[in-house]
Amino acid sequence: MNELARALIGSSAFAPAANILQAIPESTAKEKPRAALGAAPRSIYEEVWHMAFWQEISLDWVQGKPTPYPAHATEGFPTKFNEPWENLRGRFLAGTQNAAAIAHDTDRLEITVACPTNPERNRPTDMTVREQLESLAAHNAYHLGRVVLLRQLLGIWPPPDGGDSW
């Protein structure tokens, strides 16, 4: 497995995404922990929904599906908890596996694909498949880090299959 694929499934510089999202009860996934400075801005569920949303858009672009950039940032976060937690978790993890499989196809990595940008920029951006997957890996790593912090605040870290606790 190449480093890009490892970064996409989260087994590179940090715990695997499957471990980070392991053994989280649905009610806990929807909870916003409170700390001395107030409540967290988002729940684990909202963070994972956001990652799945952008991952699906990124994979559409990589696969040549013309998918528009959302008109507003609010579209990238759920307004309700409509999808059962385990379905959401499974959908996100399946997307990471799909992205890692694309990263293995080294013949495709340098192909240029259209990746629309924020409508305020008023121009499409072309990226290589590799660049889009690198962007996706960085985005997911950022939000998985937030999930780890939320788990720590909720007292449910590390997960059963392990994760760094230092």
C-alpha positions, 0 to 999 in steps of 0.5 A: 500500500502506498503512502497516499492510500495509507493517509486516506484510510488513516493508517499513516501518521495517526490511528486508522479512521476505523479505530478512531470511529470505533465503539462510539454509541449513537447517543454519544456520537450526537453529543457536544461535550461541554468544557470549562469554556463552553460546548464544542461547536460540533458533535462527532456525528456532525464531524463525520457527516461533514467528512463523508459529504466532502469525501463524496464530492471529492470522489465524484470529481476524481471520477469525472462526475460533474458535481457542483461546489456547495453554494454555502458552507452550511450545506457541508454540515447536517441540519438533523441526525437523519442517518443512523450513526452506524450507517454514517460511519460505514458510509464514510469508511467505505469512501476511505477505502474507495479513495485508497483504491483510487490512490493505488491506480498509479496510472490515473494519479497524474490525470487532470480532473475538474474540481470546481471551487467556491462560487465566490472565486468564480472559476473552476480549478483543475487538479490532478487526481493525486492532488485531489486525493492529497487534499481529501487526505488532509481534510479527513486528517484534520477532522479525524483529529477533531473526532479524537479530541471530542472522544477525549472530552467525552472520556471514550478514548482510546478506542478498543483497537487502539489509538495514540494516547499521548 
